[in-house]
Amino acid sequence: MPSQASKQLETFPNPNPDRDYEIKFDCPEFTCLCPKTGQPDFATLHIS
């Protein structure tokens, strides 16, 4: 695993450009640290 995230976004041609798409992403176990208190925060993310 690289030590630093890449700033390049890989793209590819859409095989069906006339079709509408909806992308859904669910992350049931998202964790992070609160920038104010340093305490852990837990969440569920739903992105569409």
N, C-alpha and C positions, 0 to 999 in steps of 0.2 A: 504494500500500500504506500502511495507517495506521501511524503511528509508535508506537502503543500497542495491545496486544491488547484486544479487547472482552471484558467480563465477562459478556455476555449470551449464552446458549445458545439458538439458534433451534430450535424444535420444530415438529412437524407431526403431524396425526392418523394413526394406523396404519390403513391401508385394510383389513387383515386381522387384527383383534385376536385371533382364535382360533388363529392360526398361530404356531408356534415359529420363532424366528430365531436364527441364529448369525452374528455379524459377525466377520470376520477382517481384520486389517490387517498388512501386511508392509512393513517399511522396510529395504531391503537396504543402505543407505548412511547410517546414523545416525552423526553425529559430534558431539562435545562437548569441553569442556575439563575436565580433572581439577581439582576445586576445591582439592586439596592441592598439586599440583605445577605446575599451569598447563599441563601437557603435553596434547596432543590425545589423545582416546580415540576409538576406532572400534568400531562394533558393528552387528549386525543385529538388528532388533526384530521379533518375531512376537507379536502380540496377538490373542487370540480370546476 
